[in-house]
Amino acid sequence: MKVAPLKSSFMLISMLGFMISVVYTAFGKLSETWGFTFGFVFALMFVASFISMTHAPIDQQLKMAEDFSMPRRQEYHKTSVHHK
């Protein structure tokens, strides 16, 4: 079974979405059917992100972290060049 590493924002969105759907359903702004559906989808997203976090190969995660931080390094090098 291949597991793709997911970004941490995916987990954050799943947690926030689940909490918001529960609160909206509890206060009656969202029907129980839609509240359950949204809660179920966001719970599945959370489970997927947790599986990805525990089973993904570390090499792919490190490569994604390098790709994510590379634009900042290039930007820093461009601004740190001193002209004489």
Buried (B, 14 or more C-beta within 10 A) or exposed (E): EEBEBBEEEBBEBBBEBBEBBBEBBEEEEBEEEEBBEBBEBBBEBBEBBEEBBEEBEEEEBEEBEEEEEEEEEEEEEEEEEEEE
